[in-house]
Amino acid sequence: KNFPILRRGAIRGGISFKKKTTRVRPYGTLASRTIGDVYGDANNGKNGLELEYDSLLKGEPGLYIRRKKAGRNADIIIQEAINGYDIVSTIDIDLQETAERELRYQLERTEAQRGTVVLMEVKTGKIRAISNLIRQRDGSYTESENIAMNSQIEPGSTFKIITLAASLEEKSINLFEDTFYDGGSVNVDGARIKCWKSGGHGSETFLQVVQNSCNPGFVLMGQKLGTNKLYEYVEAFGFMEKTGVDLNGEAKGIMFDLEDIGPVEQATISFGQGISVTPIQQVTGVSAAINGGYLYTPYVVKYIVEGETNDIMYENKSKLKRQHISIN
């Protein structure tokens, strides 16, 4: 019998499977931490909007067979891939570019290790830009952490806006008629609390207390409000809860329980020390102090679109939580 001769390589073929996903970043690394990333070929959201809206974004995988013959490829589509939904964010490209550029400049100028910028429309809650940068050992910067959402910081003088708004609402001070003498420090229950200016500012109206960012003057503001009222306004401005922003990993600030607030704690809270807030909490709270007292839920997603038809499946609206001060 004649047997066929088998030559190695005479028959070429076989079946292999390979996953391939496509992600398009039309603006490169801009707002990369907010947009987020995915875990390799698994195509599962890792952080940012990619994680928060993972089930809507990933779509359904397709399947095709690629047959090689005579040096040519012939694809046989078994199942078409189905793209996920499209998400349109509230981020403004120009503002985002500015935020990232200026944050990097300020970190380099001050040699700070980390920083964040959050730009929000005070009357809607729309986030227009978020930038987060952390300095690495080699001097480069990375956006490996969403500082704006999960970093807890002592707000310091930026918190004085809240104490001022509460004092004006309760009419516990008159900015133009009430006066205060700043000798450089004030004694509260045995603790000496200093003004930033050595020797103090002397005699001031409370408008000047605000203009001078005078710590002892704000201590008196807090005392005039009283512990219960001060605590009530801190809570009303959203500092004891998450803002509810539509990004993953949001943390909550750290605040004393009411029963643990003594005279010293009340004094330091009045000018933003001894407590911790997240940057997104601070931006949201201060926005409510200057927009007439309206506390909005911040948001990043503008609407969600069906990719093939461009039909809007969901549109985000401004969400008012409460109003706790007036604009009188």
C-alpha positions as CSV (number, residue, x, y, z in Angstrom):
1,K,0.0,0.0,0.0
2,N,1.1,3.5,-0.7
3,F,1.1,5.8,2.2
4,P,0.8,9.6,1.9
5,I,3.9,11.5,2.8
6,L,3.3,13.9,5.8
7,R,5.4,17.0,5.7
8,R,5.7,19.3,8.8
9,G,3.9,22.5,7.9
10,A,2.0,21.0,5.0
11,I,-1.3,21.6,6.9
12,R,-1.7,24.9,8.6
13,G,-4.6,25.7,10.8
14,G,-6.1,25.7,14.3
15,I,-8.4,27.7,16.4
16,S,-7.4,30.2,19.0
17,F,-9.4,32.7,21.0
18,K,-8.3,36.3,21.8
19,K,-10.2,39.0,23.5
20,K,-9.8,42.5,22.2
21,T,-11.4,45.6,23.6
22,T,-11.3,49.2,22.3
23,R,-11.2,52.3,24.5
24,V,-11.0,55.7,22.8
25,R,-9.7,58.7,24.7
26,P,-10.2,61.7,22.3
27,Y,-8.6,64.0,24.9
28,G,-5.7,61.8,26.0
29,T,-5.0,61.8,29.7
30,L,-7.3,64.8,30.4
31,A,-9.5,64.1,33.4
32,S,-8.1,60.6,33.5
33,R,-8.9,60.0,37.2
34,T,-12.4,61.1,36.9
35,I,-13.1,59.1,33.7
36,G,-11.3,56.1,35.2
37,D,-9.8,53.0,33.8
38,V,-10.6,49.3,33.3
39,Y,-8.9,46.0,34.2
40,G,-7.1,44.9,31.0
41,D,-9.0,42.5,28.6
42,A,-11.6,41.8,31.3
43,N,-13.0,45.2,30.4
44,N,-14.3,45.7,34.0
45,G,-14.4,49.2,35.4
46,K,-11.5,49.9,37.8
47,N,-12.2,53.4,39.1
48,G,-13.9,56.7,38.2
49,L,-16.9,56.8,35.9
50,E,-15.7,53.5,34.4
51,L,-16.4,51.7,37.7
52,E,-19.5,53.7,38.7
53,Y,-21.2,53.0,35.4
54,D,-19.5,49.7,34.5
55,S,-22.6,47.7,33.7
56,L,-23.8,50.4,31.3
57,L,-20.5,51.0,29.6
58,K,-19.1,47.5,28.9
59,G,-21.7,46.3,26.3
60,E,-21.8,42.7,25.0
61,P,-18.8,40.9,23.5
62,G,-18.9,39.7,19.9
63,L,-17.3,36.6,18.2
64,Y,-15.7,36.1,14.9
65,I,-13.4,33.5,13.3
66,R,-10.4,34.5,11.4
67,R,-9.4,32.0,8.7
68,K,-6.0,32.3,7.1
69,K,-5.5,30.9,3.7
70,A,-2.9,31.6,1.1
71,G,-1.6,34.5,3.1
72,R,-4.9,36.2,3.3
73,N,-7.3,36.7,6.2
74,A,-11.0,36.1,5.9
75,D,-13.1,37.0,8.9
76,I,-16.4,35.2,9.5
77,I,-18.5,37.1,12.0
78,I,-20.5,34.8,14.3
79,Q,-21.9,37.4,16.6
80,E,-21.6,41.2,16.4
81,A,-20.3,43.0,19.4
82,I,-22.8,45.3,21.1
83,N,-21.3,48.6,22.3
84,G,-22.3,49.9,25.7
85,Y,-24.0,53.2,26.4
86,D,-22.2,56.5,25.9
87,I,-21.8,58.8,28.9
88,V,-21.6,62.6,28.5
89,S,-20.0,64.3,31.4
90,T,-20.4,67.8,32.9
91,I,-16.6,68.4,32.6
92,D,-15.7,71.5,30.6
93,I,-12.6,70.7,28.5
94,D,-11.1,74.2,28.7
95,L,-11.7,74.5,32.4
96,Q,-10.2,71.0,33.0
97,E,-7.1,71.8,31.0
98,T,-6.7,75.0,33.0
99,A,-7.2,73.2,36.3
100,E,-4.6,70.6,35.5
101,R,-2.1,73.1,34.3
102,E,-2.4,75.4,37.2
103,L,-2.5,72.7,39.8
104,R,0.8,71.3,38.4
105,Y,2.3,74.8,38.4
106,Q,1.3,75.5,42.0
107,L,2.6,72.1,43.2
108,E,6.0,72.7,41.5
109,R,6.1,76.3,42.8
110,T,5.4,75.4,46.4
111,E,7.0,71.9,46.4
112,A,3.8,70.5,47.8
113,Q,3.3,66.7,47.7
114,R,-0.3,66.6,46.7
115,G,-3.2,68.8,45.6
116,T,-6.6,68.9,44.1
117,V,-8.8,71.4,42.3
118,V,-12.6,71.1,42.1
119,L,-14.7,73.6,40.0
120,M,-18.4,73.4,40.6
121,E,-21.4,75.5,39.5
122,V,-22.7,76.9,42.7
123,K,-26.3,77.1,41.5
124,T,-26.5,73.6,40.0
125,G,-24.0,71.2,41.5
126,K,-22.4,70.5,38.1
127,I,-18.8,69.6,38.4
128,R,-16.9,71.4,35.6
129,A,-13.4,70.3,36.4
130,I,-11.5,68.0,38.8
131,S,-7.8,67.6,39.0
132,N,-5.8,65.5,41.4
133,L,-2.0,65.2,41.5
134,I,0.4,63.4,43.8
135,R,4.2,63.9,43.6
136,Q,6.3,60.8,43.1
137,R,9.8,60.2,44.4
138,D,11.3,60.9,41.0
139,G,9.6,64.3,41.0
140,S,6.9,63.3,38.5
141,Y,3.2,63.5,39.2
142,T,0.4,60.9,39.1
143,E,-3.4,60.9,39.4
144,S,-3.4,57.6,41.2
145,E,-5.8,58.8,43.9
146,N,-9.0,60.9,43.7
147,I,-8.0,63.3,46.5
148,A,-11.1,65.4,45.9
149,M,-13.4,62.6,46.9
150,N,-11.5,60.6,49.5
151,S,-8.9,62.8,51.2
152,Q,-9.8,64.1,54.6
153,I,-8.3,67.4,55.4
154,E,-8.5,70.1,58.0
155,P,-10.3,73.0,56.2
156,G,-8.8,75.8,58.3
157,S,-9.8,79.3,57.4
158,T,-11.9,78.2,54.4
159,F,-14.4,76.9,57.0
160,K,-14.8,80.4,58.5
161,I,-17.3,81.0,55.6
162,I,-19.6,78.5,57.3
163,T,-19.4,80.1,60.7
164,L,-20.0,83.5,59.2
165,A,-23.0,82.4,57.2
166,A,-24.5,80.8,60.3
167,S,-23.9,83.9,62.4
168,L,-25.5,86.2,59.8
169,E,-28.5,83.9,59.5
170,E,-29.0,83.7,63.3
171,K,-28.3,87.5,63.5
172,S,-25.9,86.8,66.4
173,I,-23.6,89.5,65.1
174,N,-23.8,92.7,63.2
175,L,-20.9,93.1,60.8
176,F,-20.9,96.9,60.9
177,E,-21.9,97.8,64.5
178,D,-20.5,95.0,66.7
179,T,-16.8,95.3,67.6
180,F,-14.1,93.0,68.9
181,Y,-10.6,93.7,70.3
182,D,-8.0,91.2,69.1
183,G,-4.9,91.3,71.4
184,G,-3.3,88.4,69.5
185,S,-4.8,85.5,71.4
186,V,-7.8,84.4,73.4
187,N,-8.0,82.1,76.4
188,V,-10.7,79.4,76.1
189,D,-11.1,77.0,79.1
190,G,-7.3,77.2,79.8
191,A,-6.3,76.9,76.2
192,R,-4.6,79.8,74.4
193,I,-5.8,80.3,70.9
194,K,-3.6,82.6,68.8
195,C,-4.3,84.9,66.0
196,W,-2.1,84.4,62.9
197,K,-0.9,88.0,63.3
198,S,1.5,88.5,66.1
199,G,0.1,91.1,68.5
200,G,-3.3,90.8,66.9
201,H,-5.4,93.3,64.9
202,G,-6.5,95.5,67.8
203,S,-10.1,96.9,67.7
204,E,-12.2,95.6,64.8
205,T,-15.7,95.6,63.6
206,F,-16.8,92.1,62.7
207,L,-16.6,93.0,59.1
208,Q,-12.9,93.6,59.7
209,V,-12.7,90.3,61.6
210,V,-13.8,88.6,58.4
211,Q,-11.5,90.7,56.2
212,N,-8.6,89.9,58.5
213,S,-9.4,86.3,58.9
214,C,-9.0,86.8,62.6
215,N,-9.1,83.5,64.6
216,P,-10.0,85.0,68.0
217,G,-12.8,87.0,66.4
218,F,-14.2,83.8,64.9
219,V,-14.0,82.1,68.3
220,L,-16.3,84.8,69.6
221,M,-18.6,84.2,66.6
222,G,-18.8,80.6,67.5
223,Q,-19.5,81.3,71.2
224,K,-22.3,83.7,70.3
225,L,-23.9,81.0,68.1
226,G,-23.6,78.4,70.9
227,T,-22.6,74.8,70.6
228,N,-26.0,73.5,69.5
229,K,-26.5,76.0,66.8
230,L,-22.9,75.8,65.5
231,Y,-23.3,72.0,65.3
232,E,-26.7,72.3,63.6
233,Y,-25.3,74.5,60.8
234,V,-22.2,72.3,60.3
235,E,-24.7,69.4,59.8
236,A,-27.0,71.5,57.6
237,F,-24.1,72.5,55.3
238,G,-23.4,68.8,54.6
239,F,-20.3,68.2,56.6
240,M,-21.6,65.1,58.4
241,E,-22.6,63.2,55.4
242,K,-21.3,62.2,52.0
243,T,-22.3,64.6,49.2
244,G,-23.7,61.8,47.0
245,V,-21.5,62.7,44.0
246,D,-21.8,60.1,41.3
247,L,-18.2,58.9,41.6
248,N,-17.0,55.9,43.5
249,G,-14.9,56.0,46.6
250,E,-16.3,59.1,48.3
251,A,-15.3,59.4,51.9
252,K,-17.0,61.4,54.7
253,G,-15.5,64.1,56.9
254,I,-14.7,63.6,60.6
255,M,-16.6,65.6,63.1
256,F,-17.0,65.5,66.9
257,D,-20.2,64.1,68.3
258,L,-22.3,66.8,69.9
259,E,-21.8,65.5,73.4
260,D,-18.1,65.6,72.9
261,I,-17.9,69.3,72.0
262,G,-16.5,71.3,74.9
263,P,-15.6,75.0,74.9
264,V,-12.2,74.4,73.2
265,E,-13.6,72.1,70.5
266,Q,-16.4,74.7,69.8
267,A,-13.7,77.4,69.5
268,T,-11.5,75.5,67.1
269,I,-14.4,74.3,65.0
270,S,-15.4,78.0,64.5
271,F,-12.2,78.7,62.5
272,G,-11.9,75.2,60.8
273,Q,-9.5,73.3,63.1
274,G,-9.9,70.0,64.9
275,I,-12.3,68.7,62.2
276,S,-11.7,67.0,58.8
277,V,-13.7,67.4,55.6
278,T,-13.2,66.2,52.0
279,P,-12.5,68.7,49.3
280,I,-15.8,67.9,47.6
281,Q,-17.7,68.5,50.9
282,Q,-16.0,71.8,51.3
283,V,-16.8,73.0,47.8
284,T,-20.4,71.9,48.1
285,G,-20.8,73.5,51.6
286,V,-19.2,76.8,50.6
287,S,-21.3,76.9,47.4
288,A,-24.4,76.7,49.6
289,A,-23.1,79.6,51.7
290,I,-22.9,81.9,48.7
291,N,-25.8,80.8,46.5
292,G,-28.5,81.7,49.0
293,G,-28.3,78.6,51.2
294,Y,-29.2,75.9,48.6
295,L,-27.2,72.7,49.2
296,Y,-27.0,70.7,45.9
297,T,-25.8,67.2,45.2
298,P,-22.7,67.5,43.0
299,Y,-22.7,65.4,39.8
300,V,-20.4,64.6,36.9
301,V,-22.7,62.7,34.5
302,K,-24.8,65.0,32.3
303,Y,-26.7,62.3,30.5
304,I,-26.4,58.7,29.2
305,V,-27.0,58.0,25.5
306,E,-27.8,54.8,23.6
307,G,-24.8,54.6,21.3
308,E,-26.5,53.4,18.1
309,T,-29.6,55.6,18.1
310,N,-28.3,58.6,20.2
311,D,-31.4,58.4,22.2
312,I,-31.0,59.9,25.7
313,M,-31.7,57.1,28.2
314,Y,-31.1,59.2,31.3
315,E,-30.5,62.8,31.9
316,N,-29.1,64.1,35.2
317,K,-30.8,67.0,36.9
318,S,-29.7,69.3,39.7
319,K,-30.8,67.8,43.0
320,L,-31.6,70.2,45.8
321,K,-31.1,68.7,49.2
322,R,-32.2,71.6,51.3
323,Q,-32.0,75.3,51.9
324,H,-30.7,76.3,55.4
325,I,-29.9,80.0,55.1
326,S,-31.7,82.9,53.4
327,I,-30.2,85.6,51.3
328,N,-31.6,88.5,53.4
